[in-house]
Amino acid sequence: MKAHAGTIYLVGAGPGDPKLITVHGREVLESADAVVHDRLISPELLKLARVGARIVDVGKAPGRASRSQDEINDLLIALAREGLSVCRLKGGDPFVFGRGGEEVLAARAAGIPVVVVPGISSALAGPTAADVPVTHRGVESSFTVVTGHDARSAGDAGVDWQRIAGTPGSIVVLMGVGNLGAIAGKLIEGGRPPDEPVRVVERATLPGQRVLSGTLATIEPRAREAGLTAPAVIVVGPVVGVLNDSETS
């Protein structure tokens, strides 16, 4: 589908591998007049933008000045008001910790048409790429996705780790590898057993993907020794060992 002038498209780029963008998302990217993208978007995806398209990097990175969310909203609206079709290219899915809802509300308040194109979230693709079925018959029938970005800060960004620990099912943590020790500790304090299996997937779906397994009690020192860094997905629960239980001890 060709992108229409004056419209903002929030496109989920998927978990990292450029081949995992949806057909709809690729069509918008290839035809848009402007592409406003996050930091972790694959350079291979950006090569799909049409010749002459305006490319703007608004990604947030440690130690680098970045635009605020309000500034990004204003940029999207300004580009659309120029009569451009705008592809707002976001990692994963726009509505899974992607602040896509805020961008939709801002566009609507400005009277700008906005279309959301779903993407594959790393909350699903990360575990799958590491041979972890987040649900499995006879093991787990549900899973919880939570942000681990501020696990060591006051208020934990609204995350009630006691409640998360007590909720049946697997736990998938995004943006939490830097706080892995704090997260593991809070889950144990909340009642999860120290020997519960954990798997960390660094750079999921990309050529440099690394996978590390352990338990809530052992995963943080193992990850520190291995030098695992963001982006990474953390999976907690018995499902980690369903396909290969020899890696979780």
C-alpha angles and dihedrals in degrees: 000000000000115000114249124231116260093018129117116218118197101206125190107220094194130237100312112289103103091218090065096070111111122254090246092050092050092050091054093045093050094050105035122113092216133026119200108188143182125241099258097051111126114254086224090063092051089055087066092066112109120261109273096021115143109245119200125181111208097163122144116230133171112267094010127105110246139179119265119240090255090054091050090050090050091049093052091049093047092051092049091048088056085064095255126140105237126208109198098197112202131178117254112345120343093232100046105087088315100114087234091139090061091052092050092051092048092050093048092048088054092049093246119144111243131191124191118213110194121230137194108271120222085230086075103025096047096059092039092052088054096049095257117135103204088209125032129172111259093012111057132353098185143031137200125218116207139168117244095185097111102026092134097045130092111279092010090244089289095307112140099206091182089059093042091052091050096048112102117241140042122321123221115192122196125194091011110110092101089056096038095127093050092047093050090048094050092049091051090047088051092057106271111137116253090233094056109130120255131185126191119200116197119199091357116211092008126110091254094054114148127189126201126182133195140116134283088265097048108028100086097056090042092051091046092050091048092048095233113181140178137321093059139135122220121208122192127189146059090292088076090074100040096098098028117011094172092078100057104066 
